[in-house]
Amino acid sequence: MSIAKWILAPPALASLRAARWGLAVAVILPMLVTGPACGADLPVADKVVVRKGERQLELLRDGQVIKTAPIALGLEPLGHKRQEGDFRTPEGEYRLTRRNRDSDFFLSIQVSYPNRSDRQQARSRGVDAGGQIMIHGLPNDPKYSEEYYRRTDWTNGCIAVSNTDMIDVWLMTTPNTPIEILP
């Protein structure tokens, strides 16, 4: 769904439409014009750390935490992702790669899972390693309350943050930023 369609889509609640318009005018439209670097007043992270056990994402600059955000993980949050469909969030060192404004979720940034080691391990077990691991906001077409998404691990293996935090992650990271996902 394009941003214009997302903004104009008939939401379930009138307040959601107002929130979409306010967000689009204040944040997304300038971002579309100038790209991720439009948050000139925001520091740019040189590393992302995800602490699965603490349900926390940290943006770091020169080793110092500059932003933290609570996260939701895959439906099976314990352990490293081993194969497609296991609902686990991977653990290890990766990179932030492709950015998607046209996601089923409020913005998304792809994590470079699987890496060479992940593919080799999966191949040795005769399974597909999976992929499409993202950092993203809430679903554009939510099925549950916002509270549900805040208190539950609900993704298929991705790292989910609030929409407000996703804007910060989007603006405060660049392509190829390292991400370390810890147990």
Secondary structure, DSSP 8 states (H G I E B T S, - for coil): --HHHHHHS--SSHHHHHHHHHHIIIIIHHHHHH-GGG-TTS---SEEEEEGGGTEEEEEETTEEEEEEE-B-BSS-SS---STTS-----EEEEEEEEESSSSBSSEEEE--S-HHHHHHHHHTTS------EEE-SBSS-SS-HHHHHHS--BSS-EE--HHHHHHHHHH--TT-EEEEE-
